[in-house]
Amino acid sequence: MAKARVLTPRADDFPRWYQDLIDKAELADNGPVRGTMVIRPYGYGLWERMQQEVDARIKRAGAQNAYFPLLIPQSYLTREAEHVEGFAPELAVVTHGGGKELEEPAVVRPTSETIINDYFAKWVQSYRDLPLLINQWANVVRWELRPRVFLRTTEFLWQEGHTAHATQDDARAYAARIHQEVYADFMENVLALDVVPGRKTARERFAGAINTLTLEGMTGDGKALQLATSHELGQNFARAFNTRYLTKDGRQEYVWQTSWGSTTRMVGALVMMHGDDHGLRIPPRLAPVQAVVLAVKDDEAVVAKARELGGRLTAAGIRVHVDDRTDMPFGRRAVDWELKGVPVRIEIGPRDLHDGTAVLVRRLPGTKEPTSLDALPALLPTVLEDDQALLLAQSREHREDHTVEVTTVQEALEAANTGWAHLPWTALGPEGEAKLAEHGVTVRCLTTADGSVPHDDNQPGTTAVVARAY
């Protein structure tokens, strides 16, 4: 009964279920300004783990972290026409400061291509300075008309990478490397999210880019969610900011650039793609708490054993929390941890202690069985890895079960009511894409039959992934 009353069932009202879960799992609250959010400690703990994993991969790809100002002179955004046009409706502009009107308005950063390029133009002098690989962790502001916590908020947290290269081939290869070795690897092997890699159409690509690579995931209600993007910027910003370098043979050339980013939207993706009617389901490799040890009753020996087991599991390399709040009803605590999606619960009561066992509850497969206390430190690492693999398999199965192959625009529209459609790009094209857009359906990405990313829109065998999206 408790489970039925905690969350709205997903099948009844998916958006309401999502909001219920954000609230009940204590991930975030709405902020005081429309479209902003307050990330609560449990939600921020998930983001911190995401940061750690993504940051490590970014550094392995050779980029270094830096930080650039929040306020950007408005004139910077006008230097690249397509870029400013793409962001104009979302800009927050500061016109007064210190009690006076500013000589030049400042834009609260929506993204940092412009200000970073201003400094790249100063830092890059010759081929010896390239490639220049920079990343920053920051907040950005894009005025959001239809906010949804984590998915679309006026202010959100992210990382944004910006690089400069001597050649187009080098820039293209690096954008692809970030797409695959940072984002795809993290999402599949840590978040356990089945994602489809592809390239955006000209209609959907980033403002100012010549190519955008994306990773798209399917939510529990069959819609699409863009999870991370990597862009080839060509020389558009280099020309706008005069970012040039001296070649080995003494010529001045414009650099070739990339930018790429992932955001707190990944927390929302975790909820929408893995959550069920009982709450979150956190992949073990990500989980801030992989196992919670619960003392069932206010019994001195039980509490002592729970704490002792927690220490042994920590020593075995498992992220553990001991819940010895025996002044709270056990059932309420168990439901709270289920809502929070902790992969494993270990419940110890007086009878368990007498038998030398604990009840091992696995959130992902939903099993519950007595297990020897002595066996747990050696057993849990295998259990967690098995459940990590199970979650990814379930995510992939869900996408495959809700994706259909179609041949016409009308069939794609019908399929988008319940899931995704695959449609040959030659049968769709820009005209068909425009027709889809009239009905709120988009081409999420272009891909190939073997799941690789096409080199261009006209590559033979290119398939359009069509869906409604958040």
BELTAJO-V501627 format. One record per pair of residues at least 12 apart in sequence whose C-alpha atoms are under 7 Angstrom apart, sorted by the first residue. I is the first residue (numbers start at 1). J is the second residue. D is the distance in Angstrom with one decimal. If there is no record, write none. Layout:
I/J/D
I/J/D
//
This chain:
3/278/6.2
7/20/5.8
7/21/6.7
7/277/6.6
8/20/6.9
9/277/5.5
10/277/6.2
14/221/6.8
18/272/7.0
21/279/6.2
25/339/5.5
25/340/5.1
26/40/6.3
26/42/6.4
26/43/7.0
27/39/6.2
27/40/5.3
27/42/5.6
27/43/4.0
28/40/4.9
28/43/6.4
35/144/6.3
35/147/5.1
35/153/5.0
35/154/4.9
36/153/5.6
36/154/5.4
36/155/5.7
37/149/6.5
45/288/6.3
46/287/6.9
46/288/6.5
47/264/6.8
47/267/6.8
49/286/6.2
49/288/6.8
54/182/6.5
54/186/6.7
57/182/5.3
58/182/6.2
62/133/6.9
63/133/4.6
63/134/5.2
63/135/6.3
64/133/6.4
64/134/5.1
64/135/5.9
65/134/5.9
65/135/4.7
65/136/5.2
66/134/6.6
66/135/6.1
66/136/5.2
67/136/5.5
70/108/5.9
70/109/5.4
71/106/5.7
71/107/5.6
71/108/4.9
71/109/5.9
72/106/5.3
72/107/5.1
72/108/6.4
72/109/6.2
72/115/6.5
73/104/6.8
73/105/6.4
73/106/4.6
73/107/6.2
74/105/5.7
74/106/5.1
74/107/5.5
76/114/5.9
76/115/6.9
77/114/6.2
79/240/5.6
80/237/6.5
80/240/5.9
82/207/5.7
82/208/5.3
83/207/4.8
83/208/4.8
86/207/5.3
90/142/4.7
90/143/4.4
90/144/6.7
91/107/6.7
91/110/6.7
91/142/5.8
91/143/6.1
92/107/5.9
92/108/5.6
92/141/7.0
92/142/7.0
92/143/6.6
93/105/6.5
93/106/5.7
93/107/4.5
93/108/6.1
94/106/5.1
94/107/6.1
108/141/6.3
109/140/5.5
109/141/6.1
110/140/5.1
110/141/5.1
110/142/5.4
111/140/6.5
117/237/7.0
117/241/6.4
118/241/6.1
120/243/6.5
121/241/6.6
121/242/6.3
121/243/4.2
121/244/6.8
124/244/6.9
124/245/6.1
125/244/7.0
125/245/4.9
125/246/6.3
126/245/4.4
126/246/4.2
126/247/6.3
127/166/6.7
127/245/6.0
127/246/5.9
127/247/5.5
127/248/6.8
130/164/6.7
130/165/5.6
130/166/6.4
131/164/5.5
131/165/4.6
131/166/6.8
132/163/5.4
132/164/5.1
132/165/6.7
133/162/6.4
133/163/4.5
133/164/6.7
134/161/5.7
134/162/5.3
134/163/5.9
135/159/6.8
135/160/5.6
135/161/4.0
135/162/6.1
136/159/5.5
136/160/5.5
136/161/6.4
137/158/5.8
137/159/4.3
137/160/6.6
138/157/5.9
138/158/5.7
138/159/6.2
139/155/6.7
139/156/5.5
139/157/4.4
139/158/6.1
140/155/5.6
140/156/5.8
140/157/6.5
141/154/5.4
141/155/4.4
141/156/6.7
142/154/5.0
142/155/6.5
150/264/5.9
150/265/4.9
150/267/6.5
150/268/5.1
151/265/4.7
151/268/5.7
156/264/6.4
157/263/5.7
157/264/5.6
158/261/6.9
158/262/5.6
158/263/4.0
158/264/6.2
159/261/5.4
159/262/5.8
159/263/6.6
160/259/6.9
160/260/5.6
160/261/4.5
161/259/5.2
161/260/5.1
161/261/6.2
162/258/5.7
162/259/4.4
162/260/6.8
163/257/5.4
163/258/5.2
163/259/6.5
164/255/5.9
164/256/5.6
164/257/4.5
164/258/6.8
165/255/5.5
165/256/5.0
165/257/6.0
166/255/5.4
166/256/6.2
167/255/7.0
167/256/5.9
168/234/7.0
168/256/5.6
171/232/6.9
171/256/6.1
171/257/5.9
171/258/6.3
172/232/6.3
175/230/5.7
175/231/6.3
175/232/6.4
175/258/6.2
178/230/6.9
179/213/6.8
179/230/5.9
183/228/6.8
190/285/5.5
190/286/5.8
191/283/6.0
191/286/6.4
192/283/6.3
192/388/6.6
192/391/6.0
192/392/4.4
193/392/5.7
193/395/6.1
194/217/6.4
194/392/6.2
194/395/5.5
194/396/5.1
195/215/5.8
195/216/5.4
195/217/4.7
196/215/5.4
196/216/5.1
196/217/6.5
197/214/5.8
197/215/4.6
197/216/6.6
197/453/6.5
198/213/5.8
198/214/5.5
198/215/6.5
198/445/5.1
198/446/5.2
198/447/4.9
198/453/4.9
199/212/5.7
199/213/4.4
199/214/5.8
199/445/5.2
199/446/5.2
199/447/6.9
199/453/6.4
200/212/5.4
200/213/6.1
200/214/6.7
200/444/6.8
200/445/4.8
200/446/6.3
201/445/6.7
208/233/6.5
208/236/6.8
209/231/6.2
209/232/5.7
209/233/4.3
209/234/6.8
210/232/5.7
210/233/5.5
210/234/6.0
211/231/5.7
211/232/5.1
212/229/6.6
212/230/5.8
212/231/4.4
212/232/6.3
213/229/5.5
213/230/5.0
213/231/6.1
214/226/7.0
214/228/5.9
214/229/4.5
214/230/6.5
215/227/5.6
215/228/5.7
215/229/6.7
218/273/6.6
218/399/6.1
219/272/5.2
219/273/4.5
220/272/5.7
220/273/5.3
222/402/6.7
222/418/5.7
222/419/4.2
222/420/7.0
223/419/5.9
223/467/6.2
223/468/5.3
223/469/5.2
223/470/7.0
224/467/6.1
224/468/6.1
224/469/4.5
224/470/6.4
225/469/5.8
225/470/5.7
227/262/6.8
227/266/6.4
228/261/5.9
228/262/4.8
229/260/5.6
229/261/5.8
229/262/7.0
230/259/6.1
230/260/4.1
230/261/6.6
231/258/5.4
231/259/5.2
231/260/5.8
232/257/6.3
232/258/4.6
232/259/6.8
233/257/5.2
233/258/5.2
234/256/5.2
234/257/5.7
235/254/6.6
235/255/6.4
235/256/5.1
235/257/6.6
238/254/5.9
238/255/6.0
239/254/6.8
243/255/6.3
278/338/6.8
278/339/6.0
279/338/6.3
279/339/4.0
279/340/6.4
279/341/6.3
280/339/5.5
280/340/5.4
280/341/4.2
281/341/4.1
281/342/6.9
281/343/7.0
281/363/6.9
281/364/6.5
282/341/5.1
282/342/6.1
282/343/6.3
283/343/7.0
283/388/5.5
283/391/6.9
284/343/6.0
284/384/5.7
284/388/5.8
287/342/6.9
288/319/6.6
289/319/5.2
289/320/5.5
289/321/6.3
289/342/6.2
290/318/6.6
290/319/5.2
290/320/6.0
290/342/5.9
290/343/5.6
290/344/6.3
291/319/6.5
291/320/5.0
291/321/6.6
291/342/6.4
291/343/6.3
291/344/4.6
291/345/5.7
292/320/5.7
292/321/4.8
292/322/5.7
292/323/6.7
292/344/6.4
292/345/5.0
292/346/6.2
293/306/6.1
293/310/6.6
293/321/6.3
293/322/4.7
293/323/5.9
293/345/6.0
293/346/4.7
293/347/6.0
294/306/6.7
294/322/6.2
294/323/4.8
294/324/6.2
294/346/6.0
294/347/4.8
294/348/6.2
295/323/6.4
295/324/5.2
295/326/6.9
295/347/6.3
295/348/5.2
295/349/6.3
296/326/6.9
296/330/5.9
296/347/6.4
296/348/5.7
296/349/4.9
297/326/5.7
297/349/6.1
298/326/5.1
302/348/6.6
302/349/6.1
302/350/6.2
302/353/6.7
303/324/6.2
306/322/6.7
306/348/6.8
307/322/6.3
310/322/6.1
312/377/6.7
313/377/5.3
316/377/6.0
338/363/7.0
341/363/6.8
342/363/6.8
343/362/5.9
343/363/5.0
343/364/6.5
344/361/5.7
344/362/4.8
344/363/6.0
345/360/6.0
345/361/5.0
345/362/6.5
346/358/6.2
346/359/5.6
346/360/4.8
346/361/6.3
347/359/5.0
347/360/6.7
356/372/6.1
356/373/5.9
357/370/6.1
357/371/5.2
357/372/4.3
357/373/4.9
358/370/5.5
358/371/5.4
358/372/6.4
358/373/6.0
359/371/6.1
364/387/6.3
402/419/5.0
402/420/6.3
403/419/5.8
403/420/4.6
403/421/5.5
404/420/6.5
404/421/5.0
404/422/6.2
405/421/5.8
405/422/4.8
405/423/6.4
406/421/6.4
406/422/6.0
406/423/5.4
407/423/5.6
407/424/6.9
407/427/6.9
408/427/6.9
409/428/6.8
409/432/6.5
412/466/6.8
413/436/6.9
416/467/5.0
416/468/6.0
419/467/6.6
420/465/6.8
420/466/5.7
420/467/4.9
421/465/5.9
421/466/5.1
421/467/6.6
422/463/6.3
422/464/5.7
422/465/5.0
422/466/6.3
423/463/5.6
423/464/5.2
423/465/6.7
424/462/6.3
424/463/4.5
424/464/5.9
425/462/5.8
425/463/5.2
425/464/5.3
440/468/6.6
441/466/7.0
441/467/5.6
441/468/4.7
442/466/5.8
442/467/5.8
442/468/6.2
443/464/6.1
443/465/5.6
443/466/4.6
443/467/6.6
444/465/5.5
444/466/5.7
444/467/6.6
445/464/6.0
445/465/5.5
446/462/6.4
446/463/5.5
446/464/4.6
446/465/6.2
447/462/5.7
447/463/5.3
447/464/6.5
448/461/6.1
448/462/4.9
448/463/5.6
449/461/6.9
//
